Amino acid sequence: MIRVLAIDDEEPIRRLLKKELTRKGFFIDTAPEGQTALSMLRDTAYDVVLLDIVMPGPDGISIMKEINKDPACPAIIVLTGKATVETAVEAMKQGSYDYLTKPYKLEELVILIDRAYEFRRLKIKNLLLEQELIKKEPILDFVGKSPQHKELLVLIKKVAPTDSTVFIYGESGTGKELAATTLWRLSKRSNSPLTALNCATFSENLIESELFGHEKGAFTSAYQTKYGIVEVADKGTLFLDEIAEMPLSLQPKLLRFLDSGEFRRVGGNRTLRADVRVITATNKDLSLLVSNRMFREDLFYRLNVITITLPPLRDRKEDIEELALFFVNKYNKKTSKTLKGLTKNALSKLNNYSWPGNVRELENVIERAVILCEGDSISEQDIFLPSSSQIKYSVPQLNRLEDVEREHILRVLDETSGNQSRASEILGIERKTLYLKLKKYGIDIQKSKS
């Protein structure tokens, strides 16, 4: 039901609008002047405002300016009996949807309210999509021919058409985001957005605001209303990556949202709703975190309705050649090259490697090889793979795991010329994790480049 607020100082007009618009199926409240209306707008979410221009106290233009400070403001239709070209121009300049002169026809007003409502809905949708990161470009289907890969696709195709919560488990680089994207594409919600939130990206203080949004003034830096990512995903799919990093304090609110679809913005007292299919992913053992009281048991069971486990690349080596050729074609297009593929020795080198960084590491290796290759096909010499002989440390000197890790991080940073994003991808860890390890081991990124 469309919620309408009519602001007019003439009581007969308010009474008429209340009666007739209610009869037409709208929910309508009325206000006799601006200050009362602004107070009502703070407490109730209206879709459309019918606004008189000439009133005691603040006039309609002043009220319109105040209403439009909220990015989630209702669409405004100006109704006035004292129309001039100047007021019409000013009203449109201040963002009113349209302008009607009294007396007006009821049917005309009803049509205008419906159009204004749709305009506001699309406007907010666009704002939401601008506000949050959704998929920038389509990701192609899974590539592979191994039995594990085929079983995985069968499971995804069974699960995708449902609205059930899905939990994806797999090591870093195995393609958890790709699995989530495939679930979305094959679902009934594919015409609505897939929206992603990495729970490890934000601090404990910020993640609730990112997830559920906040009201203006909720905290010091809350200068305007912010929509939560659950609102972005309304009618669509929400992908919560690194769910193991969700703060314990926020987990009950996420559980409530999963159970009822209801949430409140930070600093707000209105209960809002969103219809969202939730997919989560992690590379950590959630059952172990539950036993260590680092993750709520009830949330774990609520997320774990359907589990999809992605096998590491070392356990499905039959897919290496097909994946490698896929990435060669991908980076051929990006670099305007026409490489035919890989030599037998190059494929042998790929097959004999353990791939600790999984498919992500393979893609990085092939991207580098495509860039460096000067022949028709990628050769063994074009492929760089870390090996024990290439790591610059003396084994007898190392007696702690931390020492080995520090030296390996230094080696990867050296090979990537200090590029932390590329280094974290090769290492199979989040950039935030790499930053913490650099701090832990006292590694100066500038020195590591030299």
N, C-alpha and C positions, 0 to 999 in steps of 0.2 A: 504493500500500500504506500502510495506517495504521500509524504508528510509535508504539509503546507503551513506556513505562518503568514497571516495577513496583518499588515501594520497600517492602520488607518485611524485618524482621529474622529471620524464620523461613525457613531454607534449604529445607525441604521444600515450602513454599508457593511460593517463588520458582521452584523446579525444576518444580513442577506447572504454574504459570502459563506458564512458558517453553514447556513441551512442548505444552500444550493450545491456547494462543493461536497458536503457530506453526502448528499443525495446522489452525487455523481461517483461516489466511491473513494473520495480522498479523505485522509485524516487531516483535520484543520484546526489550528489554534489561532487566536487573534490577540492583538496587542493594540492599545489606544495611542501609544507614543513610543519614541525610539529607545529610551532607557529601559523600559519594561521589556521591549523586544530583544534588546541585547542580552539582558539577563536570561530570558527564555532560550535564546540561542546557545548560551553557555551550558545550559542544563539538558537540552534536547537536540538531537540531530535531525534537522529539517532538510528536505530536498529542494524545496522551492520557497522563495519569499515573494509575497505580493506587497509592494511598497508604495505608499503615497509620498508625494514630493513635499507638499506644503502641509506642515503640521506644527503645533505648538512645541517649543523647545527645539532640539536639534532637527533640522529639516532632513528630507529624504536623502539628499546627496551626502550629507555628513554621516548619516547612518550607514549608507552604502559603503563609504570609505572604511568605516570601522568593521563592517561585516567582511569586507574583502581582505582584511589583514590575515584572516584564517585561510590557508590554502584549501581547506576542506569546506569552504563556505557554500551555502546553497546557491542555486541559480536565482537571479533576481529579475522579477518582472515589475516594471514601474507602471503604476496605475494613478492617473491624476486627472482632475477636471480642469486644471489650469495649465494646459500644454502650451509651450512656446518652442520655437526652434532651438533656442539656447538651452532650455532645460533638457530637451531631447538629446542634443549633442553631448551635453555634460553627462547625462545618465549613461549613454553608450560608452563615453570615454572612461567612465568609472567602472565599466565592466558589467552593466546590466545586460541580461539576455535579450530583452525586447521591451517595448514601450506601448502601452495602450491608453487611449484617452476615454475618460468617462463621458457619457454612458457607453458601455461596451456590451457586446452580445455574450451571453454565458457560454454558448457553444464555442465561440472564438477563444474565450479565455481557457476553456478546458483543453482545447487543442494545443494552445500555447504552453500550458502547464506540462502537458505530456512531452512536448518537444524540449522544453527547458530541462525537465528531469533527465531525458536521454542525453542532452548536451552535457549536463553536469556529470553524469555517469561516465561518459567517454572522456571527459576532461580529467576526472580523477584517475581513471585507468591510465591515461597517458602520463600523468604526474607520477603515479606509482612506478610505472615502468622506467621512467627516467631516474627515479630516486634509487632504485635498487638494480643490482646486476642480475640480469637474466641471461639466457644463452645468447652469446654474441654471433655465433655461426653454427649451422647444423653440423652434427658429428655423424659420420657415416656408420653403417652397421658394423657389428662385430666381425672380425676377420679371423678365420681359423678353420681347421679341418680335423682336429684331434677329437677323440671320444669325449673328453672332458668339456671341450668347447660345445660340441653338439648337445650334450646333456644340459648344459647351462642355457642354451638357446631354447630348448624345449620347455624348461622350467619358466623362463622369462615369458614365453608366449602364453603359458597357462595362467600365470599370475597377473600379467599386465591388464587384462580387461576388468579385473575386480577393483574395488576401492580399498582393499585391505592394506594395512600398513606393512611395508616391506623393510627388512633389515639386511643390508649388504655387508658381508665381511670379506676382507681380503688384505693382503700385504700392500704396502705403498706401491703404486705404479701398476697394479693389476687391472685397472679400468673400472673402478667403482662408479665414477661419475658417468662413464659411458654406459654402464649397466643401468643406472638410474635414468639416463636419457632414453635408452631403448624401451624401458618400462613405460615411460611417459608417451613415447611415440606410438606404442601399440595399445595405449589405453583409450578409454572413452573420453578422456579429458585432453586429448592431444590438440584440440582447437583452442584450449586455454593455455596460459603460460606455464612453463617449468621454471621455477624460481629456486635458486640455490643460496644457502647460507653455510659458510664454513665456521663451525663453532669454535675452532682454535684461533680464529683471526682476531676476535674481540676480547677485551678484558671482561672480567666478571661484572664490572659496573655498567658496561655498555651493551652486552649481549641481549639483555632483556629489552632494551630500547630498540635494538635492531630487529628482534623477533616480533615484539608486540607493539612497538611504537611508543611515543610519549606525547603528552599534552604540552602545550605552550606553558612555560613556567614551572614544569615538573622538577627541574633542577637548574642550577645556575646558568648553564649554557643552552638551555632549551628555549631559544628565542621564538620558535614557531612550532606548530604541531608537526610531528613526524609520523608517517604511516609505517606500521610494522610490516615485516616481510610476509606475515600471514595474510595481511590484507592484499598485498601484491598477488599472492597465490590464490586468492578467492576464486572458486570454480575450477582451479587448476591443480597443480602438483607442487609440493614443497619438498626440496631435497636438503636434508640436514646432514652435511658431511662432518666427519670427526665428532660424532655425537658423544663419544666418550669424554670430550672436553667440556660438555655442558655442565655449568656449575651446579652443585647440589642444591643451592638455594633456589634455582630457577626450575629444577626438575618437577616439583609439584605443579607448577603453573603450566608446564608443557603437558603433563599428564592430564590435567583438567581440560586443556584444549583438545587433546586427542580424544577424550571421552565425550565431550559435549560440543566442541566447536566454538566454545565461548572463551573470551579473553577480555582483559582491560589494558588500555594503554598505561604506561607508567605515569603516575600523577593524575589518572582519570578515575571517575566513579561510574562511568557508563559501561554496561556490559555489552560488548560487541560480538558479532558472530562472523565466522568465515567457514566456507565449505571447501575443505582442502584434503587431498590425498597426500599422505606423508610417507616419504622414503628416507631412511637413515643409513648411514654408512660409517664404518670405522675399521682401523687395522689393529685394534686392541681387543683383548678377550674381555667382553663385558661381564661374563659370569664370574671371572676372577675379580673384577672391580667390585661387583656386588658383594662377594664374599669378604672383601677388604673394606666394605662400607664406603666405597668411593663412588658408587652409583646405586640409585634406588632400585630395589628389587621389583616393586610394582611397575615402575616405568620400563624396566628391562623386559618384563613379561608382556607389557602392552606394546612395545616396539617389536618384539620377537614373534609376531603372528606368523610371518613367513620369512624364512632366512634363505638368502642366496649367498653361497660361498664361492668366491672367485679363486681358482687355482693359480699358484705362481707359475711364471713362464718356464721355470726349470722342470716343472712336472708335466708340461705339454709342449715338448720340443718339436713335435710335428707341426706346430703353428709358426715356428720361427721364420721359415722361408716365405710363407704366404704373407706374414706381417711385414717382413723386410721389404718385399716387393711392393706392398701397399704403401709403405712409407717412402720408397724410392719414387713412386708415381706422384705422391703428395708433394714431395719437395722438388721434383722435376717442374711441376706447375709453378711453385713459388719462386724458383730460381731461374725459370725459363730455360731449363736444360732438357735434353732428350736421352738420358741414360737408359740403356736397354735392361739393366738389371744388375746382378752380381755374378762374379766368377765362381767356379766350384770351390776354389781355395778360400774365397771370402765367405761363402756359405758354411764351409767347414769350420772356419774360425768362429763364426757366430754360434754354430751348434755345439762347439766345445766349451763355451763360456757358461758360467752358472747364473748370470743375470740376477744379481741381488736387487737391482732396481726395477726388475720386471719389464713390462711392455713400455713403460715410460723411458726407461734407460735405453731400450732398443731403438725407440724413435729418435732419441737424442744422438745415438751413435750413427744412425743412418742419415740424419740431417747433416751432421758434420761430414760424413763421407761423401754425400752428394755435392756439398759445397767444395770440397777439396779435390774431388775426382777430375782428372784431365783426360781420361780416356772415354771409350764408349760404354764401359761397364765398370761397376765398383770392384776394385781389386782388394786383395788382402792388405796391401800397403795403405789403402785409404781408410781402413777401419782401425780406430783406436779403442782398445779395451784395457782397462787396468789389469795388471798381473803382478804377482809377487816379485818378479824380477824388476818391475818398473818402479816399485815403491821405494823411496829413498830413505831407507833406514836399515840398520844392522840388527839382525834378529837377536844375537846374544845380549844386546844392550836393552832389549825390551822385556820387561817382566810383569807389566800390567796391561790390562785391556785398554785402559784410558790412554796409555802411550801409543798403542797401535791405532786407536781411533783418531788421536790428534794428528799423527803423521799421515794417515790416510786422508783426512780432511785437508791438510796442507797440500797434499799431492793433487787432489781434485781441484782445489782453488788455483793451484799453479797451472793446471791444464786448461782451466776455464778463464784464465787471466783475471782472476778475482771476481768473476761474475757470480754473485751469491745465488741468484735465481737459478742459473744453470747448474751450479754446484749442488744446490739442494735437490734438484731433480735427479741428477746422477746418483746422489747418495740415497735417494728414496725417502727423504724426510721433508717436513714442512720448512719453509724459509725461517719461520719463527723459531723452530727447533735448532736450525743451523746457527742462528744468531745467538741463542743461549749457549750453544756449545763453543762458539768462538769466544764468548765472554768467559765461560768456564775455564777454557784452556789458555786464556790470555793471548789469543791470536790477533795480531794487528793486521786487518785486511789490506792496508796499504803496503805493509812490509811483505805480505805474502805474495803481492804482485811482482815484487822486485826479484 
